[in-house]
Amino acid sequence: MTISMYQALMPSIVRSLNNLMAILEKGAAHAEARKIDPSILINSRLYPDMLPLVRQVQIASDVARRGAARLAGLEAPQMEDTETTFPDLIARLQNTIAYLETLTPEQIDGSEEKSISLPVGKETINFEGLSYLLYFILPNVYFHVTTAYNILRHCGVELGKRDFLGNP
């Protein structure tokens, strides 16, 4: 059995972003139930030199959207980083998923050897499509979703492994 680039990418990142939305909904409910200003959770971080929850969500969205677009040979739609509430963050993820769902297997399959140039600061990292998918897109989405989960869990939101993994 073989797995295509589309199959390796789309179900995994869409599922992770859907799970992140559910995690954020639990964060919003937690803040409301305990009369906590939601901005406190949205701006929380695990350590002073780490990015806050809001940036973790934005970056997960950016990596998923831009990564899929690069593999498809497209320019990803821009999203401004203006989210300040849980509904804003959830809407961003919904918009990201809506964009991802416009991409077809035909656009992404066959991109295993495609040259991908990724600007990072003043440098450019070059990948082939398969290594870009396996060693950049997926790990980055998982990292930022995991960090968002951990920030809310650290803030007392009742989350478990099943929230991260979602339902099969």
Sequence and secondary structure as in RCSB ss.txt:
>XXXX:A:sequence
MTISMYQALMPSIVRSLNNLMAILEKGAAHAEARKIDPSILINSRLYPDMLPLVRQVQIASDVARRGAARLAGLE
APQMEDTETTFPDLIARLQNTIAYLETLTPEQIDGSEEKSISLPVGKETINFEGLSYLLYFILPNVYFHVTTAYN
ILRHCGVELGKRDFLGNP
>XXXX:A:secstr
    HHHHHHHHHHHHHHHHHHHHHHHHHHHHHTT  HHHHHT  SSTTS  HHHHHHHHHHHHHHHHHHHHT  
     S   SHHHHHHHHHHHHHHHTT  HHHHTT TT EEEEEETTEEEEEEHHHHIIIIIHHHHHHHHHHHHH
HHHHTT    HHHHH   
